[in-house]
Amino acid sequence: MKHIGFIGASGLMGHGVAKNLLAKGYAMSLTVHRNQDRVADLLAAGAKQVFGAAGLGACDVVILCVTGSPQVEASLAGPGGVLSNARAGLIVIDTSTSEPESTARLAALCREHGATLVDAPLARSPVEAELGKLNTMVGADPEVFARIQPVLQAYCENIFHVGGPGAGHVIKLLNNFVGQAICTATAEAFAVGAKAGVDLQQLVSVIGAGAVNSGLFQAMAKTLGGDFTGLRFELDNARKDLRYYTHLAEQNGVPSLVGEAVHQSLATASALGYGSEFVPALVSAQEQLTGARIAPRT
């Protein structure tokens, strides 16, 4: 477990993960990136570049930190993907937020190639990624988890072995559903409060002193001072995660009234042009929809 292949090192989360693995002494190979500036420090620290995901197949572990299931599927099973040249015994760690149905299919495909797929999605922000203090929820058999635990410790502060293969992605979708429900409810409450003429800072004070308070609520509350960077997570990525969550609920025969509402709130904000902004832009979407004045104008 000394040679790590990495796909997605130029991303906000992936860069920090790769940086901390290098700092802990792991050898690393990266796929070639269009944005060389984002990986220049990793190359200076000793990472090597390879042309194409197939070039990572000889590594001990391949870590994927990409947007979602389509990117994971292309990296592993697409033409020139990792599995086209995977050595027997390779462990693939998918740190992305992926769809459990896709994860199950890819895990079976990995087994056919003598490899093992582990789902270990991440929580917290790019700040913690750079500090090596992420959280991860791992779906793996116990013996596989024991083998990869030192790798995970290189970039995670809290490691949760949540069950067998696939459990990590299920837990992550549940986590993100609850989180985005808080964010969308906060943006809506701000719009209602603004239209009703109350001081929204008083709402923040009341919630801040009680059980409703959370880090996500406080991140959203920063928009009242004009700061939309309290939660550095792209709105379109949140929309994708909620789509995966509603699929999961449907596949398990569970009505998802709240999940669908949260998903559509994010979809509406994206349709209004805020998809590439951070999740707190839900407040801007509410302003556009309702005419409420929530955030200060410069």
Protein Blocks (a to p, Z undefined) as FASTA:
>chain_A
ZZccdehilpmklmmmmmmmmmnopacdddddfblmlmmmmmmnopacdehjklmmmpmb
dcdddfblmlmmmmmmmghiaklmpcehiacddfbdcdfklmmmmmmmmmmnopacdddd
dedjfklmmnopaccdddddfklmmmmmmmmmmmpfbdcdfbdehjlmmmmmmmmmmmmm
mmmmmmmmmmmmmmnopafklmmmmmmmmmkbcfklmmmmmmmnopaklpccdfklmmmm
mmmmmmmmmmnopacfklmmmmmmmmmmmmnopmmmcfklmmmmmmmmnopafbdcZZ
